[in-house]
Amino acid sequence: MAAMNISLRRYVFMSLFVLASVMIAAFSWMSANQFLAGMDGMMRGTMIDIARRTPVVQGAPVSVLSYTIAADWQDLPDTIQQQFNPKKLKPFRLYKHVERNSIFQRPTVAEFVLMAKFDNARPVYVTQMFKPRDGDDEPPFHMTREAWIMIIGIVTLLLFSLLVVLMQKSVSRPVEKLREWAASLQNAPLPTAPPTFKYAELNSLAALIYQAMQSVHDSLKREQNFVRHASHELRTPIAVIRSSTELINRVRRDAPEDKLSKPLKRIEHASHTMEDLTETLLWLDRQDNSSLSTSPVALHSLVTTISDELAYLLQGKEVSVAVETNEYTLEASPIAVRIVLGNLIRNAFQHTQVGSVTINQIGAGVEIINRNTDKPDSKETQTSLGFGLGLQMVSQLTAAMGWQYEYSTRDNGVHCVQITFEGN
């Protein structure tokens, strides 16, 4: 399952909004409930006090303000008798019936009843009924306490949401500034020092990023300097080896069967390999590959030439080589094409002890297949012989030039390389 990509800003806002909504709704409900409970408590206390202080007899209910006190249920108003059941009344408990059109308006009907029973005396019933006021007494619009509580809750929620938005903006601006600074490090030749942020945590994070980028840059610089210096330093001993072998060969022309012939040949071939490797490393060290000059390259001829030059790698091996080419000329950097083909063919020849190497060139595409029927090269052997380095260099070269490159391994020691010297 793919990971959900959630905005941190939206997540924080929604979490705080939901939390605030639940808390405000809960406190609003508690406030309204406590308000109504307090009103009912005051009504109940007043009714009990009136029942205790007002003497009544059956058939003669007494009216005090808006209260009706009666010694018999039948003496109460008809609306009270119809609305409540005397058998379900419990002493000193307030019962009410309220009707309203909405919580924003006063009740249209509010009826209350309480049964009081003192000692062994007969029960006393106390009722109170509220009805809509006359037009002159009632204001055109009256907001109820519940409506006020709801409005206050909504306003509080809106103010809280506004506060959260302002806080998010206050936090997101430094974070966005940190993101822009970190993004600028990607293309910067040198890591730039981080700006000062508003929060200490962001300053600490920026310092860690800067230190990490500085460490990576220093390591990369050391590696580049090592490659550059090592490649340049190798040129001198390579030149000495080449000139020395050429001088020895000129002196020894009269004795071609000398025992030193084969060792000198190996030295000469090794110097060629070192020279190619040095040129490859220097080429990889360049920062701008677009400056390479291009010219027509006869790919079919270059494949054949390189295969012949590297044939010495197969001496003493039971390896058959099949080279098939078709005439094709492309516009490219000759040095880059030669480096890539030289590394690929050299790898195929070096790591095939017994078997075959097939090189097919059709148009701009070249396929190299080497079948090693002796023992497939182990990972350790490949690394020690430079197999991984050669393919790594080829991968970097083709990526820099925009060429298509694919390498795969199969069973029974079969390696296959496909490369097209043209962009996608």
N, C-alpha and C positions, 0 to 999 in steps of 0.2 A: 504494500500500500504506500502510495506516494505521501511524503510528509506535507502537512498543511502549511501553506505560506500565509501567515497571519501578520498583519501590521501591528507592531508593538504599540504604537500610538493608539490605534483603534481598540486594541485589546484592553489597554489600561483604562481608556475612557469608558468602554462598555462595562467593564468590571466595576468601576467606581459608580457609574450611573445606576447599575442594577442594585448595588449595595445601598446606595443612598435612597433609591426608590423604595426598597423593602423597609429600610429603617424609618423613613418619613411616613410611609403608609402605616407601619405598625404603631408609631408614636401618635399619628393622627387618630387612628382607631382607638387607641388607649385614651387619648385626651377626650374624644367625643363620648366614649363609653363612661369615663369617670365623671364627665360633666352631667350626663343623663342620670348616672347613679346618684350623684350628689343631689340633683333636683328631686329625684324620687325619694331619697332619704329625708330631705326637708319636708316634702309632702307627707310622707308617712308619719314623721314626728309631729307635724301640725295636726293631722287627723287623730292621732292617738290622744294628744293633749285636749283637743276639742271634745272627743268622746268622753274623756274623763271629767271634764269640767261642765259639760252640758247635760242636765237632767232631762230625760225624755220618757214618755209613756207610749204604749201602743195606741195607734190611731191618731197620734198628734206629733208628726215630725216637726223638727225645729230647723229653721234656716239661719245660719250665721255667715254673713258675707256671702261667699259663693258656695258654701258648704251646706249640705243637707244631712241632719242627724236624725236617725229613726231607730225605734226599739223593735220594729217589725219589718221584715223584708218587703212586705206588701205596701208599706208606707213610702217606699222609695219611688222616684220618678219611673215612669214606664220604660224609658230608654235604657235605664240602668238594669231593670228587671229583665229586659229582652237581651241585653248584651252579655250579662254575667249569669253564672249558675251558682245559686247560694249553697248548694251541696258541696261544691268544690272549694269554697272559701275556707282559708285557714286563719286562725286568729292572728291579728297584728301583722298580716302580710298585705302589701299593697298590690292591687290589681289595676291594670290600666288598659284602655283601648284608644289608640290614636290613629286618625286618618289624615293624610295629607296628599296633595297632588305631586309634590316634589320636595326634596330636601332643601331647596332654596326658598320655600314658602312656609308660612306658619301653618300649623295643623288646622284643618277645617273642623275636625271633631276631636276632642280629648276628654275621655271619661275615666274617672278614678273611683275606686271603691275599696273600703277597708272595714273588716269586722274586728271590733274590739270586745274582749271578754275579760272583765275584771272580777277576780275572786269567783264566787258562785253565782254572780248576777247573770241576768239574761244578756245575750250579746247585743252590742250596739253597732249599727251600721252608719258609716260616714261616707258620703259621696261628694264628688265635685265634678262639674261639667263645664268645659270651656267651649264656647261657640264663636264663630266669626264675629268680629266687632262690626259695629255700624260703619257705614261708609265714611262718616265724618271722623270717627275715631281711628280707623285703620289707615296707615300710610299707603301710598300707591305701590310701594315695593318695600318689603321687609326681608332682610337677609337673616336666615336662621343661624344658630351657633354652629350647627354641623356644616353648613355651607361655608362659614367663615374659616372653620378648621381646615376644610378641603382646599379653599383658596390659599390659605397661608401655607399649607403643605406643598401645593403646586409651585407657588412663588419661591419657596425655599429650595425646591428641587431645581428650578430654573437658575437660581442664583448659585447653587452648588455646581451645576453643570457649567455655567459661565466661569466659575472659579477654576474648575478642572481644565477647561480649554485654555485659560490664561496660563495655568501652571504648565500644561503640556507645551505651549509655545515657548515658555521660558526655558524649558528643558530641551525641547527639540532643536532650537536654534544652535546651541553649542554642539549638540550631537551631530547635526547636519554639517556644521563647520568642521567637526572632527572627521566625518565621512569624506568631505571634499578634500581635506588635507591628506588623508590616507590614500584617496584615489590619485592625487597628484604625485604620490611617490612612485607610482607604477612606471611613468615615463620620464621621471626626473633622472638625470645622469648621476646626481648625488642626492642623498636624502636630505631634505630641508628640515631645519629645526621646527618643532611643532609650535604653533601659536599658543598664547595663553587663553585658557578657557575659563568659564565662569565657575565651574565646579571642580573641587580637588580631585574627585574620582576620575573625571575626564582628563585632567592633567596627568594623573598617574598612568592612565591607559595610553595616552599619547606618548608619554616618555618610554613606556615599554615597547610600543610599536616602533618608535624611532630607534631605540637601542637594537631591536631585532633587525630592522632594515639596515642599520649601520653595520651590524655584524655580518649580515648576508652580503652587503656591498663590499666589505673588506675581504671576505673570503673569496668572492668572485674576482675581485681585483688581484688578489694573490694568485689565484689559479690562472687568470689571463696573463699576468706577468710571468708566471712560471712557464706557461706554454710558449709565450713569445720569446723569452730568453733562452729556454731550452732548444727551441727550434732554430734560433739564430746561432746558438753555440754549436749545434750539431752540424751546421753547414761547413764549418772549418775542418773538423775531422773527416767528414764525408769527402770533402774536396781533396784532402791529403790522401785518403785511401784510394780515391779514383785516380789521382795523378800518379801515385806510387805503383798501382797495378798496371797503369798504362806504360810507365817507364820500364817496369820489369818485363812486360810483354814485348816491348821493343828490343830490350837487351837480349831476351831469350828466344828470339825468332829462329835462331839456328838450331835450337834444341827443343822442338815442340813436344817431344815425348818425355820431358822432364817430369819428375814425380811431383813437382810443385804446381803443375798445370791445374789439376782439379781443385786444390785448396785456393789457388788464386782466382779461379772462376767463381767459387763460392763467395769469396770476399767481394768480387766485383758485383755479383748479383745482390749480395746483402747491401752494398752501398747504394745500388739502384733503389732497393726497397726503402732504405732509410731516407733517401732523397725524396721519394714520393710521399712518404709519411710526413716529412718535414714540411713540404709544400702544402700538404693537406691541412696540417695544424695551423700553419700561418694563414692559410685561406680562411679557415674557420674563425680565426681570431679577428677578422675584419668586421667592422660594425656596419659598413654600407656595401652590401653585395650588388646593389643596382649600378655601381660604378664600373663593374666588369665589362670590358669591351666584348662585343659579339662579332662573329664572322661565320661564314658558311663552314659547316663541319660535315665531312663525308662519314656518316655514322658506320656504314658497312666496312669501309676501309679501316677506320679506327678500331673497331671490334677485332678485326683480323690481326692488325698490327700489335695490339696489346696482348692478344692470345699468344702470338709468336714470341713476344718479348718475355712473357712470363712462363714459357714452356719449360724453363729450367727447373721450376718448382716440381715438375712431374718426373724428373730424372730418378731412376731407380724405383719407380712405382709402377704397378700394374693398372694403369689408368688410361682409358681410351677417351679421346676428345673429338667431338663432332661440332663443327662450326658451320652454321648455315646463315647466310646474309642475303639481303636484297638491297640493291643500290638505292640509297636515300641520303639526301643532304638536307640538313636543318640549320637554322640560324640560332646559334647559341654561343655560350662562352666555351672555347676549346679547352681551357684549363679545367673548368668545372666538369665538363663531360668526361675528360680523360681521368680526372681524380675518381669520379664515381665508378666508371667502368673498371679502372685499375684496381680499386679496392674490392669490387664484387668478384672479378675474375680471379684475383689473387686469393681471396678467401676460398673460392671453390677449388682452386688447385691445391692450396695448402692443406685443406681438411678432407681431401679425398685420398685415402691410402690405397685402396683397391676398389675399382669400380669404373665409373664413367662420368664425364662432364659434357653436358650438351648446352650449346650456346645458340640461340635462335634470335635473329634480328629481322623484324618485319616493320618497315616504316620507321617511326620514331620509337617503337617499342623493342625492348631487349628482354629475353627470358633466359635465365641461367639455372640449370638443374644439375646438381651433382649427387650421384648415387654412390654411397660408400658401402660396399658389400663386405668390408672387413670388419670393422667395429665402429659403430656410430660414435662420433666424438663426444666425450663427456663434457659437462659444463666446465669442469675444472680445466680440461685440456684446451677447450676453446678459449677460455679466458687467458690462459698462459701463452697461447700462440697469437693473441691479438685479434681473435675472431670477433669478440664483442666490441672491441674498439673500432674495427673496420666497419661493421654494420652501423654502429652508433654515428660514426662520421658520415656515412652515406645517408642515414636518416636525417641528420642535420642539414647536410648539403641540399638534398632534394626538397626539404621543407623550405629552405631559404630561397631556392630557385623556383619553387612552385611546381615541381615535377611530381608525377604520380609514382609512388613507390610502395611495394608490398613484398613482405618476406614471410615465408611459412615453412614449417618443418612437417615432415610426414613420417610414417613408420619406416623401419628398415634403413635408417640413416639417409633419408632423402631430404635435401634442402632445395627450396625453389625461391628464386628471386625474380620479380617482374617489375620493370621500370619503364616509364614512358617519358621521354625528354620533351614533353610539352605540357603546358598548364591544363587545369581542368576546363 
